[in-house]
Amino acid sequence: MAAAIGIGIDVEEPMGNMIVDIGGGTSEIAVIALGGIVTDTNIRVAGDEFTHDIEDYMRRQHNILIGERTAEQIKIAVGSALTELENPPEDYAVHGRDLITGIPKEIVVTYAEIAGALDKSISKIEESIHSALEDTPPELSADIFKTGIYLAGGGAQLRGLDKRIQHKTKLPVHVADDPLHAVAKGTAIALKNIDRFPFLMRN
């Protein structure tokens, strides 16, 4: 609900809106209408899982050991949900420890490689979105067909994620202008307007 307010959606309207908030530890998928959450799904697949996927991929594919900070840097530099992007980032040089020799070495990775590494986790998020859509009342489904899906949270910044979800659901997908701070912004608005959003405080 806070993410929806932070994005700028009028949560008190009868119109149904779907919000997908991809945070650090969890992704939350919710359909909101009339100031309430109609359907709500949480999965423990989000930004942290993407980072672990990259660490695991570098170990399995390149026999190189990297830390969480390096994996996070890779995610930011060449992280992608698609193997083909219109404006691809440049290849990224990764430094880590060779698992065989124990000596530091450099490996250059592409965004397409990382897209492959993240595929399973992104598929789990897609499946949860599909389940939430199946649980949505027909009238609100009709609204979502028009309004589409809104992405918030740090994970929403992953290159190509909106296009991938759009292709999977055949629905419009919108990324919040400032997805990383949508929840914080929405919470601040709600606290300043406590008389208007008492339902949020109850939740």
N, C-alpha and C positions, 0 to 999 in steps of 0.2 A: 504494500500500500504506500509506504514511504517513497519507494522508487517511482511509482506512478505519479505521485504528487511532484516529486523532483523533476520528472520528465516534462511536466506541464499538463498532464491529463486531468480533466475534470472528473474526479472519482465519484462525485455525487450524481452524475448523470445516469440515466437508465441504460445508456449505451454500454455494451460489453467491450472490454479491452483486455488483451492478453499481455502480461509482462513476464519476461524471462530475465531474471537477475542472476548473472553468473559471477559469483563472488570469488573468494579465495578457497574456502573449504567446501562450500555447497552451492548448488544452483537451485533457485526457487522459481517455479513456474506457476503463475496465478492468473485466474480470470477474475476481473473486478467489474462490478456494476452496482449502482445505487449505494455507494459508500461501503460496500462489503466485498469480501472475498468469496466468490462462488465456488471455485475449485482451486485447490492448492496442492502442489506436488514438490517435494524436496528430494534431491539426490546428492550424494556425497561425491560428485564429480564436478570440478570447477578449475579455477586457475592453478591451485596447488597440484592437482592431479596432472594437469598439462605439464607442469614443471617436472614431476616425477617421470612422466612418459618420456620426456627428452633425456633425462639422466639415464634411464633404462635403455633407450635407443642407442645412445652413444656408447654404452658399455657393450651391448650385444652386437651392434653393427660395426663399430670402429675399434673395439677393444681399448677404449679410452675411458678413464675414470674422471668424472667431473663432479663438482659440488653443486649444491642447490643454487647458489648465487650465479654461477656460470650458466646453469640451465635456464635460469630466469632471464639472463642477458640474451641467450639464444632465442628464447620465446619472444622477447621484445624486438630483437633485430631481424629475425627471419621466421617468426611464428606465423603459421597460416593454416586455414581450414580447407584450402583448395590447393590442388597440385598445379593449377594454372591460374595465374593472376594477370589482370590487365596492366598493373604497374608493380611488377615484382621487385622486392628488395634485393640488394646486392648480396652475393654469397658472403658467408660470415666465417672468419677464422676462429676456431675453438682451440683453447689450450688446456690440456689435461695430462694425466699420467697414464702412460702405456701400461696396460694390465699384464703384458707379457714381459717387457724389459724393465718396467718400473721407472723408466726415464720419461721426463716431460716431453710431450710432442704436440704438434699442431695438426689439426684436421680442419678442412674447409667444408662447410655444410651449406646446402641450398634450402630455400623455403619449401621446395617440393618434397625434400626428404623429411623435413619436420612435419609437413602436412600428413605424410604417411605415418609418422610416429604418433600423431595426435588423433588419428582417424577413429580408433575404437572408443576413446573417451567422448569425442564429439558425437559419435553415433548414439551413445547412451543418453546424451542430452536431447538429441533429436527424437529418440524413442519416448522420452518423458514428455516432450512437447506434444507428440502424437497422442499419448495417453490422456493428457490434459484436455486436448481438443475433443477426444472421444467422450470425456466425462462432462463436457460443457452442454448446457441446455440448448435446444435447437434455436430458440430466438436469439440467444447470445452468440451462437455460432454464426448466424447470419450477420450479426454486427461485426464480428472478427473478420469475416470474409471481406468486409469493406475497410475496417480500420487497420487490419493486419496485426502483426506481432511486434512488440517493442522490446529491444534488448538494452539491458543496463548492467552495471557491474564491470569490474576490470576485464573480465573474460570477453566482454562484448567488443573489446578493441582488437581481438584476434582478426587478422586479415582474412577477408573472404567469408567470415562466419555468417554474416547476414545473407550473402548470396547463396551459400550452401543450404541454410535453413529455408530460404525462399524457394529454392529448387525442390527441396524435400516436401514442403507443405503446400506448395503452389499458392502461398499467401504473401502479401506485401510484408516486408520486414524492415523495421526502422531502428537505427542505432541512436540512442540518446546523444544529444550534443556533447554532454560531459558525463559519459556512462560511469566513470569511476566514482564520481561524487553525487550521483543521483539520489541515493538513499540518504546521505547526510544532508543534502539540500532539502529533500522532502521532509525529513524529520524536523529540520530547523523551521520550515514553513508551517508545519503542523503545530509546533510548540508556540509559535508566534500567533497562531490562530486557533488556540485550544477550543474556543467556543464553536468554531466551524467544523473542527475535526475531532469531536469527542470519541467517536468510534475507533479512531486510530490509537488513542491512548488506552482504550479497553483492550485492543489487540496486543 
